[in-house]
């Protein structure tokens, strides 16, 4: 006996029976009546329960700002890359296999290599894969001649050896008065010692920073490297930081994912049809950040474990649960979050929670004089924004209003900028995402894929503005997302100085097209390359030419640039961690010498204070980074200049 079934409709879904439709209608009608009753009750309570004259409380951090836009100052930006003699173009090594590292690089470090007072550029490069080596081009070191021009000194300075580079940071690691350089790369990080302003020497092995052979680039043989499944080290950003304030800068290195070519190609990733797409970091296991303590005499030791920067989570339950590496780190910035005198670290992670490493005494060291980091992102509000992990790339820290600081994180396409306002009235401090309230959650900052992040006072009004360097990682993204493009325009946000709408987007108009031209952007760093007092920008591209953009503002604003130099004994010579404060018309602005930040980059170490229309400052004070340091007043004199401040007792 066969069962009679209703015929299927043309969508392939079995139609409902009449009795089912009747029952469904009765349920819907009952639900509508219930909702009307609830709505009436709520309305009645709102009318009768609210006292006369009582204002409704609204948390300003949770409500989108509707304040009318303020007029943004008109500033011209000129692309002067070619005119300055810079012709560098980044190499990804991509040949169609779509391996993850091809999407990530590369950065730039701004540093004064010969102490002539002019900011030079080190541009990181990647290279072809082992079976397509050919004539691989190395990085590029451009020396600033002081006349608006740069010269390529890569070879004569001994820094031209190619590798699959990612990011760079710089500081005086041995306190000899000359800045040294660290470069991250796939399976091949390098430390270069400055030879008295005349060249660089690769001291990676002597310093104890050489990667194990099994994790090194050399493990990828030309024959069959695509099948290699043993983990290859994948560092990204790095920064020098004197975490224990012993006068020697230590080295913190971000690590991205557990990666190898064979692992990458073994993960299915279809963009459309039979076209392969780049694999999401969600498909890879996590990794671990590392901290190398500077012991002096050019030596570093791996202190990651004892210093508390290894982050593990249980995968499963019970005693047999696997310990899983958490980090998928792309950006790091050092700053003193609670003003206790000790540098903390914030790490931007990609698709997993961010880290906040709080610097605390280490009771395991005799007398409690040692230091360690305790990861407290989860308890202090820094791990997530809106309760979930985002794809964090570049990261910045700075004062967004007088006396108020925040951490900025550049995130993936269609994600807001993470804006973590800091409440440092408690130890450890707390963080709260306020992007919506300050104007950084709308379509302008949300839509692009954001990598680089730089805080700079581009109009010299005393307030830090925000630059985002954007560009997609998928060349074929237009096939699946009409709202996205591979090259994307940078975005600049002017700081209004008022709440609740702190940041206003700067639109392309007039003479600023040199900045807003689309590119496959990655890193960004600020510097005053031409010595006119305002801050210019260098932007890096993935698989394309970098861009030097000159700031041609004509607002007649004044400035004071401060170059700090530690004594090399109590304080590191580069003054990393030092804080300078300037009072202008009774308003105090604060800047920190923070080393590397953003994405794979380091801006200049000179601090720029915009003074607006003021022609003098009330006072300048500096706090050097050593235990128990206090702010000290410094004589200023004339403004509109760069002043050098050396710590008392230095050479």
C-alpha positions as CSV (number, residue, x, y, z in Angstrom):
1,X,0.0,0.0,0.0
2,X,1.5,3.4,-1.0
3,X,1.2,6.6,1.0
4,X,-0.3,9.6,-0.8
5,X,1.9,12.7,-0.5
6,X,1.2,16.2,-1.6
7,X,3.1,17.2,-4.7
8,X,6.3,19.3,-4.2
9,X,6.2,22.8,-5.4
10,X,8.8,24.2,-7.9
11,X,11.2,25.2,-5.1
12,X,11.6,21.6,-4.0
13,X,9.9,22.3,-0.7
14,X,6.9,20.2,0.4
15,X,3.8,22.5,0.7
16,X,2.0,22.7,4.1
17,X,-1.4,21.0,4.7
18,X,-4.5,23.2,5.3
19,X,-4.7,22.2,9.0
20,X,-1.0,23.2,9.4
21,X,-1.8,26.6,7.9
22,X,-4.8,27.1,10.2
23,X,-2.7,26.3,13.3
24,X,0.1,28.5,12.2
25,X,-2.3,31.4,11.6
26,X,-3.7,31.1,15.1
27,X,-0.2,31.1,16.7
28,X,0.8,34.2,14.7
29,X,-2.4,36.0,15.7
30,X,-1.8,35.2,19.4
31,X,1.8,36.4,19.1
32,X,0.7,39.7,17.6
33,X,-1.8,40.3,20.4
34,X,0.8,39.5,23.0
35,X,3.3,41.9,21.5
36,X,0.7,44.7,21.4
37,X,0.0,44.1,25.1
38,X,3.7,44.2,26.0
39,X,4.2,47.4,23.9
40,X,1.2,49.1,25.6
41,X,2.6,48.2,29.1
42,X,6.0,49.5,28.2
43,X,4.6,52.8,26.9
44,X,2.4,53.2,29.9
45,X,5.3,52.6,32.3
46,X,7.4,55.1,30.4
47,X,4.7,57.8,30.6
48,X,3.6,57.2,34.2
49,X,6.9,56.0,35.8
50,X,9.1,58.8,34.6
51,X,9.3,61.7,37.0
52,X,8.7,65.2,35.7
53,X,11.9,66.8,34.5
54,X,13.9,63.6,34.9
55,X,16.4,63.2,32.0
56,X,16.8,59.8,30.4
57,X,20.4,58.5,31.1
58,X,22.3,57.5,28.0
59,X,25.8,55.9,28.0
60,X,27.6,58.1,25.4
61,X,29.9,55.2,24.5
62,X,27.1,53.1,23.3
63,X,25.1,55.5,21.2
64,X,26.2,56.7,17.7
65,X,27.2,60.3,17.7
66,X,24.9,62.5,15.8
67,X,26.6,65.8,16.4
68,X,27.0,67.9,13.2
69,X,30.3,67.7,11.5
70,X,32.9,70.4,12.1
71,X,34.8,72.0,9.2
72,X,38.1,70.1,8.6
73,X,41.2,72.2,7.9
74,X,42.3,72.1,4.3
75,X,45.8,70.7,4.0
76,X,47.6,69.8,0.7
77,X,49.4,66.5,0.4
78,X,51.9,65.9,-2.4
79,X,53.2,62.6,-3.6
80,X,57.0,63.4,-3.8
81,X,58.3,59.8,-4.1
82,X,59.9,60.1,-7.4
83,X,61.1,63.6,-6.9
84,X,62.8,62.5,-3.7
85,X,64.7,59.8,-5.5
86,X,62.8,56.8,-4.1
87,X,62.0,54.0,-6.5
88,X,61.5,51.1,-4.2
89,X,58.8,48.5,-5.0
90,X,57.9,45.6,-2.7
91,X,58.1,42.0,-3.9
92,X,55.6,39.4,-2.7
93,X,57.0,36.3,-4.6
94,X,53.5,35.4,-5.6
95,X,53.3,33.1,-8.6
96,X,49.7,31.9,-8.3
97,X,49.8,29.4,-5.5
98,X,48.3,31.9,-3.0
99,X,50.4,31.4,0.1
100,X,49.5,33.4,3.1
101,X,52.8,35.4,3.6
102,X,52.3,36.9,0.1
103,X,49.4,39.1,1.5
104,X,51.1,40.4,4.6
105,X,54.2,42.6,3.9
106,X,55.9,44.8,4.3
107,X,56.9,47.7,6.6
108,X,59.2,50.6,7.0
109,X,61.4,52.0,9.8
110,X,62.3,55.7,10.2
111,X,65.7,56.2,11.8
112,X,68.6,58.5,11.7
113,X,71.4,56.2,10.8
114,X,74.3,58.7,11.0
115,X,73.1,61.2,13.6
116,X,73.1,64.1,11.1
117,X,69.6,65.1,12.2
118,X,67.8,64.0,9.1
119,X,65.3,61.1,9.1
120,X,66.3,58.1,6.9
121,X,64.2,55.2,5.7
122,X,64.6,51.5,5.8
123,X,62.1,49.8,3.5
124,X,61.6,46.1,4.1
125,X,61.3,43.7,1.2
126,X,60.2,40.1,0.7
127,X,61.5,37.8,-2.0
128,X,60.6,35.1,-4.4
129,X,59.9,31.6,-3.2
130,X,62.8,29.0,-3.3
131,X,62.0,27.6,-6.7
132,X,61.6,31.1,-8.3
133,X,64.6,32.7,-6.7
134,X,66.3,34.4,-9.6
135,X,67.8,37.8,-8.9
136,X,66.0,38.5,-5.6
137,X,66.0,42.2,-4.6
138,X,66.8,42.9,-1.0
139,X,65.6,45.7,1.3
140,X,66.3,49.4,0.6
141,X,68.1,51.8,2.9
142,X,67.5,55.4,1.8
143,X,69.7,58.1,3.4
144,X,68.2,61.6,3.7
145,X,70.5,64.2,2.1
146,X,68.7,67.0,3.9
147,X,67.7,68.8,0.7
148,X,64.4,66.9,0.0
149,X,66.3,64.1,-1.7
150,X,67.3,60.6,-0.6
151,X,70.2,58.4,-1.8
152,X,70.2,54.6,-1.9
153,X,73.0,53.4,0.5
154,X,71.7,49.8,0.9
155,X,74.8,48.1,-0.5
156,X,77.5,50.4,0.9
157,X,76.0,50.1,4.3
158,X,76.1,46.3,4.0
159,X,72.4,45.6,4.4
160,X,71.4,44.4,0.9
161,X,71.0,40.7,1.5
162,X,67.6,39.5,0.4
163,X,65.2,37.5,2.6
164,X,61.4,37.3,3.1
165,X,61.2,40.3,5.2
166,X,58.1,41.5,7.1
167,X,58.6,44.4,9.6
168,X,61.4,46.4,11.3
169,X,62.1,48.4,14.4
170,X,65.1,50.4,15.6
171,X,66.8,51.5,18.8
172,X,70.3,51.9,20.2
173,X,70.7,48.4,21.6
174,X,74.2,48.9,23.0
175,X,74.0,52.6,24.1
176,X,76.9,53.6,21.9
177,X,75.0,56.6,20.5
178,X,74.1,55.0,17.1
179,X,70.8,53.4,16.3
180,X,70.6,49.7,15.5
181,X,68.0,47.8,13.4
182,X,66.0,44.6,13.8
183,X,64.1,43.1,10.8
184,X,61.6,40.3,11.0
185,X,61.2,37.8,8.2
186,X,59.7,34.4,7.5
187,X,62.1,32.0,9.2
188,X,64.9,34.6,9.1
189,X,64.9,37.6,11.5
190,X,68.0,39.8,11.5
191,X,69.7,42.1,13.9
192,X,72.0,44.8,12.4
193,X,74.5,46.7,14.6
194,X,75.3,50.3,13.6
195,X,79.0,50.7,13.0
196,X,79.4,54.2,14.2
197,X,77.2,55.8,11.5
198,X,79.2,54.2,8.7
199,X,77.5,50.9,8.0
200,X,75.6,48.0,9.5
201,X,76.9,44.5,10.5
202,X,74.6,41.5,10.8
203,X,75.1,40.3,14.4
204,X,72.0,38.0,14.5
205,X,73.9,34.8,15.4
206,X,76.3,36.5,17.9
207,X,73.3,38.1,19.6
208,X,71.6,34.8,20.1
209,X,68.6,35.6,17.8
210,X,69.2,33.0,15.0
211,X,66.2,30.8,14.3
212,X,66.5,27.0,14.7
213,X,67.3,25.4,11.4
214,X,64.1,23.4,11.4
215,X,62.0,26.7,11.5
216,X,64.2,28.7,9.2
217,X,63.7,29.9,5.6
218,X,66.7,27.6,4.7
219,X,64.4,24.6,5.5
220,X,62.4,25.4,2.4
221,X,64.3,23.7,-0.3
222,X,63.7,24.6,-3.9
223,X,62.8,21.1,-4.8
224,X,59.5,20.2,-3.2
225,X,59.2,23.2,-0.8
226,X,55.4,23.3,-1.5
227,X,55.0,20.0,0.3
228,X,57.0,21.1,3.4
229,X,54.8,20.8,6.5
230,X,57.2,21.4,9.3
231,X,56.4,24.8,11.0
232,X,58.4,27.8,9.6
233,X,58.7,30.8,11.9
234,X,56.3,33.6,10.9
235,X,57.1,36.8,12.9
236,X,55.4,40.0,12.0
237,X,55.8,43.3,14.0
238,X,58.5,43.8,16.6
239,X,59.5,46.6,19.0
240,X,62.4,47.4,21.3
241,X,61.2,48.1,24.8
242,X,63.2,48.4,28.1
243,X,60.6,46.3,30.1
244,X,62.8,46.0,33.2
245,X,64.2,49.6,33.1
246,X,67.8,48.4,33.4
247,X,68.9,50.9,30.7
248,X,69.1,48.3,28.0
249,X,66.4,47.9,25.4
250,X,64.9,44.5,25.1
251,X,63.1,43.0,22.1
252,X,59.5,41.9,21.8
253,X,58.6,40.0,18.6
254,X,55.0,39.2,17.5
255,X,54.4,35.9,15.8
256,X,51.5,35.2,13.5
257,X,50.3,31.7,12.8
258,X,51.6,28.1,12.8
259,X,52.5,28.1,9.1
260,X,54.3,26.1,6.4
261,X,53.6,25.9,2.6
262,X,52.3,22.3,2.9
263,X,49.9,23.3,5.7
264,X,48.7,26.3,3.7
265,X,48.1,24.4,0.4
266,X,46.4,21.5,2.4
267,X,43.6,23.8,3.5
268,X,40.7,24.2,1.0
269,X,40.0,27.8,0.1
270,X,37.8,28.5,-2.9
271,X,37.1,32.1,-3.8
272,X,34.7,31.4,-6.7
273,X,34.3,28.5,-9.1
274,X,37.7,26.8,-9.4
275,X,39.7,29.9,-8.3
276,X,41.7,29.5,-5.1
277,X,41.5,32.2,-2.5
278,X,44.0,33.1,0.2
279,X,43.4,31.0,3.4
280,X,41.9,32.8,6.4
281,X,44.0,32.9,9.6
282,X,41.1,31.1,11.3
283,X,42.2,28.0,9.5
284,X,45.7,28.0,11.1
285,X,46.8,27.1,14.6
286,X,48.0,30.0,16.8
287,X,51.6,30.8,17.8
288,X,53.5,32.5,20.5
289,X,55.0,36.0,21.0
290,X,58.6,36.2,22.2
291,X,60.5,38.5,24.5
292,X,64.3,38.6,24.3
293,X,66.0,40.3,27.3
294,X,69.1,42.4,26.5
295,X,71.9,41.2,28.8
296,X,74.5,43.7,27.6
297,X,77.6,43.2,25.4
298,X,75.4,42.6,22.4
299,X,73.7,39.5,23.7
300,X,70.0,38.6,24.1
301,X,68.3,35.7,25.8
302,X,64.9,34.3,25.3
303,X,62.9,35.3,28.3
304,X,59.4,34.6,26.9
305,X,58.5,32.1,29.5
306,X,59.8,33.8,32.6
307,X,58.6,37.2,31.4
308,X,55.0,35.9,31.0
309,X,54.4,36.6,27.3
310,X,53.5,33.0,26.4
311,X,49.7,32.7,26.3
312,X,48.1,29.2,26.3
313,X,44.5,28.0,26.5
314,X,43.1,24.6,27.3
315,X,41.6,22.8,24.3
316,X,39.2,20.5,25.9
317,X,38.6,19.7,29.6
318,X,40.3,17.8,32.3
319,X,43.9,17.0,33.0
320,X,44.6,15.7,29.5
321,X,43.4,18.9,27.8
322,X,45.8,20.0,25.1
323,X,47.5,23.4,25.7
324,X,46.9,25.5,22.7
325,X,49.0,28.5,21.5
326,X,46.7,31.5,21.3
327,X,48.6,34.3,19.5
328,X,48.0,35.4,16.0
329,X,49.8,38.6,16.5
330,X,50.3,41.4,13.9
331,X,50.9,44.6,15.8
332,X,52.4,45.7,19.1
333,X,52.8,49.0,20.9
334,X,54.6,49.8,24.2
335,X,53.1,52.4,26.6
336,X,52.6,52.9,30.4
337,X,48.9,52.3,30.6
338,X,48.5,53.1,34.3
339,X,51.3,55.7,34.8
340,X,53.2,53.6,37.3
341,X,56.5,54.2,35.5
342,X,56.8,50.7,33.9
343,X,56.0,50.0,30.2
344,X,53.1,47.7,29.3
345,X,52.4,46.1,26.0
346,X,49.3,45.8,23.9
347,X,49.2,43.2,21.1
348,X,46.7,43.2,18.2
349,X,45.7,39.7,17.2
350,X,44.0,38.5,14.0
351,X,40.7,36.7,14.6
352,X,41.5,35.9,18.3
353,X,41.5,38.1,21.4
354,X,44.0,40.9,21.8
355,X,46.6,40.8,24.6
356,X,47.3,43.4,27.3
357,X,50.5,42.6,29.0
358,X,50.6,44.4,32.3
359,X,54.1,45.0,33.7
360,X,54.3,43.8,37.3
361,X,57.0,43.0,40.0
362,X,58.3,39.5,39.8
363,X,58.3,38.0,43.3
364,X,60.4,35.0,42.1
365,X,63.4,37.4,41.8
366,X,65.1,38.1,45.1
367,X,63.8,41.3,46.7
368,X,61.0,41.4,44.1
369,X,63.1,43.7,41.9
370,X,62.6,41.7,38.7
371,X,59.7,42.4,36.3
372,X,57.3,40.2,34.4
373,X,54.2,40.7,32.2
374,X,50.8,39.4,33.3
375,X,48.3,39.0,30.4
376,X,45.1,40.8,31.6
377,X,43.2,41.6,28.4
378,X,40.2,39.4,29.4
379,X,39.8,40.9,32.8
380,X,40.5,44.6,31.9
381,X,38.4,45.0,28.7
382,X,41.2,44.9,26.1
383,X,40.6,41.5,24.7
384,X,37.5,42.1,22.6
385,X,35.5,44.9,21.1
386,X,31.7,44.5,21.2
387,X,32.3,41.2,22.9
388,X,34.0,39.4,20.0
389,X,37.4,39.0,18.4
390,X,38.3,41.1,15.4
391,X,41.0,40.8,12.8
392,X,43.5,43.2,14.3
393,X,46.4,44.4,12.2
394,X,48.1,47.8,13.0
395,X,47.9,49.2,16.6
396,X,48.6,52.7,18.0
397,X,48.5,54.5,21.3
398,X,48.3,58.1,22.1
399,X,46.4,61.0,23.7
400,X,43.2,61.8,21.9
401,X,42.1,64.6,24.2
402,X,44.1,66.4,26.9
403,X,44.6,63.9,29.8
404,X,42.8,61.1,27.9
405,X,44.6,58.3,26.0
406,X,43.4,55.3,24.0
407,X,44.6,52.4,22.0
408,X,43.6,52.3,18.3
409,X,43.5,49.0,16.4
410,X,43.1,48.8,12.6
411,X,40.8,45.9,11.7
412,X,39.5,43.9,8.7
413,X,37.2,45.1,6.0
414,X,33.7,45.9,7.3
415,X,34.9,46.1,10.9
416,X,35.1,49.3,12.9
417,X,38.3,50.7,14.2
418,X,38.8,49.4,17.7
419,X,39.1,52.4,20.0
420,X,40.0,51.4,23.5
421,X,39.7,54.4,25.9
422,X,41.9,53.9,29.0
423,X,40.7,54.4,32.5
424,X,44.0,54.5,34.4
425,X,42.5,55.4,37.8
426,X,43.0,51.8,38.9
427,X,45.8,49.3,38.7
428,X,45.7,47.5,36.4
429,X,43.8,50.0,34.2
430,X,40.6,49.2,32.4
431,X,39.8,49.6,28.7
432,X,36.4,50.4,27.0
433,X,35.6,50.4,23.3
434,X,34.2,53.8,22.4
435,X,34.7,53.8,18.6
436,X,31.0,54.6,18.0
437,X,31.1,57.7,20.2
438,X,34.2,59.3,18.8
439,X,33.3,58.8,15.1
440,X,35.4,55.8,14.2
441,X,32.6,53.2,13.6
442,X,30.9,54.7,10.6
443,X,31.2,53.6,6.9
444,X,34.4,55.7,6.3
445,X,36.6,53.8,8.8
446,X,34.6,50.6,8.7
447,X,34.5,49.5,5.0
448,X,38.1,49.4,3.9
449,X,40.6,46.6,4.9
450,X,42.8,48.5,7.4
451,X,46.4,47.5,8.0
452,X,48.5,50.6,8.9
453,X,47.6,53.0,11.7
454,X,49.5,56.2,12.6
455,X,48.7,59.0,15.0
456,X,50.1,62.3,14.0
457,X,49.2,66.0,14.4
458,X,49.1,66.8,10.6
459,X,47.7,70.3,11.1
460,X,49.9,71.2,14.1
461,X,46.9,72.2,16.2
462,X,48.2,70.2,19.2
463,X,45.9,67.2,18.7
464,X,46.7,63.8,17.4
465,X,44.9,62.8,14.2
466,X,44.5,59.3,12.8
467,X,45.8,57.9,9.5
468,X,44.7,54.4,8.2
469,X,46.6,52.7,5.4
470,X,44.2,50.4,3.5
471,X,44.4,47.7,0.9
472,X,42.8,44.3,0.4
473,X,44.7,41.0,0.6
474,X,42.8,39.3,-2.2
475,X,43.5,40.5,-5.8
476,X,40.3,38.9,-7.0
477,X,38.0,40.3,-4.2
478,X,35.9,42.2,-6.7
479,X,34.6,38.9,-8.1
480,X,32.8,38.2,-4.8
481,X,32.4,41.5,-3.0
482,X,31.3,44.5,-5.1
483,X,31.9,46.9,-2.2
484,X,35.6,45.9,-2.0
485,X,38.6,46.6,-4.3
486,X,42.2,45.4,-4.2
487,X,43.8,48.9,-4.1
488,X,42.1,51.1,-1.6
489,X,42.5,54.8,-0.6
490,X,44.1,55.7,2.8
491,X,41.8,57.5,5.2
492,X,42.7,60.4,7.4
493,X,40.7,61.5,10.4
494,X,41.0,65.0,11.9
495,X,40.9,65.4,15.7
496,X,38.3,68.1,16.5
497,X,39.4,68.3,20.2
498,X,35.8,68.1,21.4
499,X,33.4,65.4,22.6
500,X,31.4,63.5,21.6
501,X,32.5,63.7,18.0
502,X,36.3,63.6,18.3
503,X,37.3,62.5,14.8
504,X,36.0,63.8,11.5
505,X,36.9,62.2,8.2
506,X,39.1,64.2,5.8
507,X,37.8,63.9,2.2
508,X,39.8,64.2,-1.0
509,X,39.5,67.7,-2.2
510,X,41.7,70.4,-3.6
511,X,45.4,69.6,-3.5
512,X,45.4,66.5,-1.2
513,X,45.0,63.9,-3.9
514,X,48.6,62.8,-3.4
515,X,47.6,61.2,-0.1
516,X,44.3,59.6,-1.1
517,X,45.3,57.8,-4.3
518,X,44.3,54.1,-3.9
519,X,47.1,51.5,-3.2
520,X,47.4,48.0,-1.8
521,X,48.4,49.7,1.5
522,X,50.1,48.0,4.4
523,X,52.4,50.0,6.7
524,X,52.5,53.7,7.5
525,X,54.9,55.9,9.5
526,X,55.2,59.6,10.1
527,X,58.4,61.8,9.9
528,X,59.4,65.3,9.1
529,X,61.7,64.4,6.2
530,X,62.1,67.9,4.9
531,X,62.7,69.8,8.2
532,X,59.8,72.2,7.9
533,X,58.2,71.1,11.2
534,X,55.1,69.4,10.0
535,X,54.7,65.7,9.7
536,X,55.0,63.8,6.4
537,X,54.0,60.2,5.7
538,X,55.6,57.2,4.2
539,X,53.2,54.5,3.1
540,X,54.1,50.9,2.1
541,X,52.3,48.7,-0.4
542,X,52.1,45.0,-0.8
543,X,53.6,44.0,-4.1
544,X,54.0,47.6,-5.3
545,X,55.8,50.9,-4.8
546,X,56.0,52.7,-1.6
547,X,54.8,56.3,-1.3
548,X,56.4,59.4,0.3
549,X,53.7,62.0,0.8
550,X,54.7,65.5,1.8
551,X,52.6,67.6,4.1
552,X,52.1,71.1,2.5
553,X,49.9,72.7,5.2
554,X,49.8,76.5,5.1
555,X,47.9,77.1,8.3
556,X,50.6,79.3,10.0
557,X,50.6,77.0,13.0
558,X,53.6,76.8,15.2
559,X,55.4,73.7,16.6
560,X,58.1,72.4,18.8
561,X,60.0,69.2,18.0
562,X,61.8,67.4,20.9
563,X,64.6,64.9,20.3
564,X,65.3,63.0,23.6
565,X,68.5,61.2,24.4
566,X,69.0,59.0,27.5
567,X,72.3,58.9,29.3
568,X,72.9,55.2,28.3
569,X,73.3,54.2,32.0
570,X,70.1,54.8,34.0
571,X,68.1,55.2,30.7
572,X,68.5,53.7,27.3
573,X,70.1,56.0,24.8
574,X,67.1,56.0,22.5
575,X,64.9,57.2,25.4
576,X,62.2,54.6,24.6
577,X,59.5,55.0,27.2
578,X,60.3,58.6,28.0
579,X,57.4,61.0,28.4
580,X,57.3,64.7,27.4
581,X,54.6,67.2,28.3
582,X,54.1,70.7,27.0
583,X,51.7,73.3,28.4
584,X,50.3,75.7,25.8
585,X,48.0,78.3,27.0
586,X,47.3,76.3,30.1
587,X,46.4,73.1,28.1
588,X,48.8,70.2,28.6
589,X,49.7,67.8,25.8
590,X,51.6,64.6,26.3
591,X,53.7,62.5,23.9
592,X,55.6,59.2,24.5
593,X,58.7,57.8,22.8
594,X,57.2,54.5,22.0
595,X,59.3,52.8,19.3
596,X,57.6,50.7,16.8
597,X,53.9,50.7,16.4
598,X,51.2,50.6,13.7
599,X,51.7,47.6,11.3
600,X,55.2,46.3,10.7
601,X,56.5,49.9,11.0
602,X,58.3,52.4,13.2
603,X,57.9,56.2,12.9
604,X,60.6,58.7,13.8
605,X,61.5,58.9,17.5
606,X,61.4,62.7,17.6
607,X,58.3,64.1,19.3
608,X,56.3,66.8,17.5
609,X,54.1,69.2,19.5
610,X,51.7,71.3,17.4
611,X,51.1,74.7,19.1
612,X,48.4,76.1,16.9
613,X,48.5,79.9,16.9
614,X,50.6,80.0,20.1
615,X,54.1,81.5,19.7
616,X,55.4,80.2,23.0
617,X,55.0,77.4,25.4
618,X,54.3,77.7,29.1
619,X,56.7,74.9,30.0
620,X,58.2,71.6,28.9
621,X,58.9,68.7,31.2
622,X,60.4,65.3,30.7
623,X,60.2,62.0,32.6
624,X,63.0,59.7,31.7
625,X,62.4,55.9,31.8
626,X,64.1,54.6,34.9
627,X,62.7,53.5,38.3
628,X,61.4,56.3,40.5
629,X,61.9,58.9,37.7
630,X,60.0,62.2,38.1
631,X,59.1,64.9,35.6
632,X,61.8,67.5,35.2
633,X,61.4,71.0,33.7
634,X,63.4,71.9,30.6
635,X,64.1,75.4,29.3
636,X,62.5,75.9,25.9
637,X,63.3,79.3,24.4
638,X,62.1,79.8,20.9
639,X,59.6,77.6,19.1
640,X,59.4,76.5,15.5
641,X,62.5,74.4,15.8
642,X,63.8,71.0,16.9
643,X,65.4,70.9,20.3
644,X,67.7,68.2,21.6
645,X,67.2,67.3,25.2
646,X,69.9,65.1,26.8
647,X,69.4,63.4,30.1
648,X,71.6,65.0,32.8
649,X,74.7,62.9,33.4
650,X,74.9,61.6,29.8
651,X,77.8,62.0,27.4
